[in-house]
Amino acid sequence: MFSLARLGFIAATVTGCLLTSATLRADVDSGPTAGAAVPPLKVFAVVGDVNGEQVEFTGRREKKPTLYLFVPAEKFSRPTARLMRKLDEKVAETAADAEIVAVWVTGNVDETKAYLPRVQMSLKLDETTFCVFEGDASGPQNWGINTDADLTVVTVIEGQVKQSWGFVSANETVADQVLKSLH
């Protein structure tokens, strides 16, 4: 027989495990810290809401809810594509005016500009604009992108960073937790 104290300990342990598993944790620190003002982001928009021009997206999006995805070109994978598709499918129903800005960071900007239309043709995303960062291959310095991350996701609401995650192995299983950050 279990004593009441032991049953209480077991219940507390199970509850703690459930609460811990409900919180999405990043694999590595990447992206600006929560609560910070969103830094400027000047990129070349290839496909999406804007096509074929340089855009300063944080100014364009202003206070609208936005998921910024930073994708190192050499680490783009099928699991990351599945996550992007799931986020795209649900972002509009999660928050009004919400959109996704996917920014490829690369050492080969011209090749990536030619590649991104093929990615869009394959994924057929409706709420995502595909962009290329034309500066340093490690990404915009003021965004604190960790080069160890396969994908960095930054949630911005009302011009403030709400949450950042650096995923070493991103896949669609984290989509719902990321989308919750838009509330």
C-alpha positions as CSV (number, residue, x, y, z in Angstrom):
1,M,0.0,0.0,0.0
2,F,1.0,3.5,-0.8
3,S,1.0,6.1,2.0
4,L,-0.8,9.4,1.4
5,A,2.6,11.2,1.3
6,R,3.9,8.8,-1.3
7,L,0.8,9.2,-3.5
8,G,1.1,13.0,-3.2
9,F,4.7,12.8,-4.3
10,I,3.8,10.6,-7.3
11,A,1.0,13.0,-8.3
12,A,3.3,16.0,-8.0
13,T,5.9,14.2,-10.1
14,V,3.4,13.3,-12.9
15,T,2.0,16.8,-12.9
16,G,5.5,18.3,-13.2
17,C,6.3,16.0,-16.1
18,L,3.1,17.0,-17.9
19,L,3.6,20.7,-17.4
20,T,7.2,20.4,-18.5
21,S,6.3,18.6,-21.7
22,A,3.7,21.2,-22.5
23,T,6.3,23.9,-22.7
24,L,8.3,24.2,-25.9
25,R,12.0,24.5,-25.3
26,A,14.6,25.6,-27.8
27,D,17.5,23.3,-28.5
28,V,19.9,26.3,-28.6
29,D,19.7,30.0,-27.8
30,S,19.0,31.8,-31.0
31,G,17.2,35.0,-31.9
32,P,16.5,38.2,-30.0
33,T,15.4,38.0,-26.3
34,A,11.8,38.0,-25.3
35,G,10.5,41.5,-24.6
36,A,13.0,43.3,-26.8
37,A,12.0,45.7,-29.5
38,V,12.0,43.9,-32.8
39,P,15.2,44.8,-34.7
40,P,15.1,46.1,-38.3
41,L,15.2,43.4,-40.9
42,K,16.2,44.4,-44.5
43,V,16.0,41.4,-46.8
44,F,15.3,40.7,-50.5
45,A,11.8,39.3,-50.9
46,V,11.7,36.6,-53.6
47,V,8.3,35.0,-53.5
48,G,5.1,35.8,-51.5
49,D,3.3,38.9,-50.4
50,V,6.2,40.9,-51.9
51,N,8.2,39.7,-54.9
52,G,11.6,40.7,-56.3
53,E,12.5,43.7,-54.1
54,Q,14.3,44.7,-51.0
55,V,12.0,45.2,-48.0
56,E,12.5,46.3,-44.4
57,F,10.0,43.7,-43.0
58,T,9.8,44.8,-39.4
59,G,8.7,48.3,-40.6
60,R,6.3,46.7,-43.2
61,R,4.7,44.4,-40.6
62,E,4.7,47.1,-37.9
63,K,2.6,45.8,-35.0
64,K,1.0,42.8,-36.8
65,P,1.7,39.3,-35.5
66,T,4.6,37.8,-37.4
67,L,6.6,34.6,-37.3
68,Y,10.1,35.2,-38.6
69,L,11.8,32.0,-39.6
70,F,15.6,32.1,-40.2
71,V,16.7,29.1,-42.4
72,P,20.4,28.5,-43.0
73,A,20.4,27.4,-46.7
74,E,22.7,24.5,-46.1
75,K,20.5,23.1,-43.3
76,F,17.1,23.3,-45.0
77,S,15.5,19.9,-44.8
78,R,12.2,18.0,-45.3
79,P,11.4,18.1,-41.6
80,T,11.9,21.9,-41.6
81,A,9.7,22.1,-44.8
82,R,7.0,20.1,-43.0
83,L,7.1,22.5,-40.0
84,M,6.9,25.5,-42.4
85,R,3.9,24.0,-44.2
86,K,2.1,23.3,-40.9
87,L,2.7,26.8,-39.6
88,D,1.5,28.3,-42.9
89,E,-1.7,26.2,-42.8
90,K,-2.6,27.4,-39.3
91,V,-1.2,30.8,-38.9
92,A,-4.1,32.8,-40.3
93,E,-6.6,31.0,-38.1
94,T,-4.4,31.5,-35.1
95,A,-4.1,35.3,-35.2
96,A,-5.7,37.9,-37.4
97,D,-3.3,39.5,-39.8
98,A,-0.6,37.0,-38.9
99,E,2.0,36.1,-41.5
100,I,5.3,34.3,-41.8
101,V,8.5,35.8,-43.1
102,A,11.0,33.0,-44.0
103,V,14.5,34.4,-44.3
104,W,17.2,32.2,-45.9
105,V,20.7,33.0,-44.7
106,T,23.4,31.9,-47.1
107,G,26.8,32.6,-48.6
108,N,25.3,32.2,-52.1
109,V,22.6,34.8,-52.4
110,D,22.1,34.6,-56.2
111,E,21.7,30.8,-56.1
112,T,19.2,31.0,-53.2
113,K,17.2,33.7,-55.1
114,A,16.8,31.2,-57.9
115,Y,16.0,28.3,-55.6
116,L,13.3,29.8,-53.4
117,P,10.6,29.9,-56.2
118,R,11.1,26.2,-56.6
119,V,10.6,25.8,-52.8
120,Q,7.4,27.7,-53.0
121,M,6.2,25.7,-56.0
122,S,6.8,22.5,-54.0
123,L,5.3,23.7,-50.6
124,K,2.6,25.9,-52.0
125,L,2.4,28.2,-48.9
126,D,-0.2,31.0,-48.8
127,E,0.8,33.0,-45.7
128,T,4.6,32.9,-46.1
129,T,7.0,35.3,-47.9
130,F,10.3,33.7,-48.9
131,C,13.3,36.1,-48.5
132,V,17.1,36.1,-48.7
133,F,19.3,38.0,-46.3
134,E,21.9,39.6,-48.6
135,G,24.4,40.4,-45.8
136,D,26.6,38.1,-43.8
137,A,26.1,34.3,-44.3
138,S,25.4,33.9,-40.5
139,G,22.4,36.2,-40.7
140,P,21.6,39.7,-39.5
141,Q,23.8,40.4,-36.5
142,N,21.2,42.4,-34.6
143,W,18.9,39.3,-34.6
144,G,21.4,37.1,-32.7
145,I,21.0,34.0,-35.0
146,N,22.9,31.0,-33.7
147,T,24.6,29.2,-36.6
148,D,24.2,25.9,-34.8
149,A,20.4,26.1,-35.2
150,D,18.8,24.4,-38.2
151,L,15.9,26.9,-37.8
152,T,15.4,30.0,-35.7
153,V,11.8,31.0,-35.1
154,V,11.0,34.4,-33.7
155,T,7.4,35.5,-32.7
156,V,6.8,39.2,-32.9
157,I,3.6,40.9,-31.6
158,E,3.0,44.6,-31.3
159,G,6.6,45.3,-32.4
160,Q,8.1,43.3,-29.6
161,V,9.8,39.9,-29.6
162,K,7.5,37.6,-27.7
163,Q,9.5,34.4,-28.0
164,S,12.6,33.0,-29.9
165,W,13.6,29.4,-30.4
166,G,16.7,27.8,-32.0
167,F,15.9,24.3,-33.2
168,V,18.7,21.9,-34.1
169,S,16.2,19.4,-35.4
170,A,13.0,21.2,-36.4
171,N,9.9,19.3,-37.5
172,E,6.1,19.7,-37.6
173,T,5.6,18.4,-34.1
174,V,6.5,21.8,-32.6
175,A,4.1,23.8,-34.8
176,D,1.2,24.0,-32.4
177,Q,3.4,25.2,-29.5
178,V,5.0,27.9,-31.8
179,L,1.5,29.0,-32.9
180,K,0.4,29.4,-29.3
181,S,3.0,32.1,-28.9
182,L,0.9,34.3,-31.3
183,H,-1.8,34.8,-28.6
